[in-house]
């Protein structure tokens, strides 16, 4: 039996001394023969940004995924009401009402992608989310002018697609953290959010370039820009999908690396 030295003071307390004596009596040995191990607190190693950048493969993997999905998502959220108002010849305020349903679909999607990894893993859920987003964007590209039973196909696809292009965020956030060691998980999350911010900026900028607008801060979407715009958004989601498929590690159900 041995007693632990206080790791902060490296000394024993009165209670330690009393127990030290009792331990010697119980063992039937002199007190001097009872050794106290030198116990110190483990060092908490926090990874640096340089260490994260040194892991080039996973660094750019996070950047591509989060830039791709955020550009696609915020592109739809930014352009959607304006495009819908032009297609249906309604006010922007009325068009924004459709996005209430898109918000509901987004919430349901986030619930779905919080549960889905339990069945198919983080990587599998990420593939489903980005593949669904690509297919929705391509469908909008091909059928945005069509109507089904009086309903705009564009509106239906935006609402349905929100479960994928917005809902998948609930899985992507822990996914990119769990593939890194514990010491770099927080840094990886910060990198993901930085790439997320880049995607938010790319939305209006790319819209301005595609629509030929000179105003990159508040660009005006035009009907002629819908097809190339959603083809571009599909390409962004596709880049994220390719990155997820290329990196084959599945973190679900496995402990994070210590080092």
Order of alpha helices (4+ residues) and beta strands (2+ residues): alpha-alpha-alpha-alpha-beta-beta-alpha-alpha-alpha-alpha
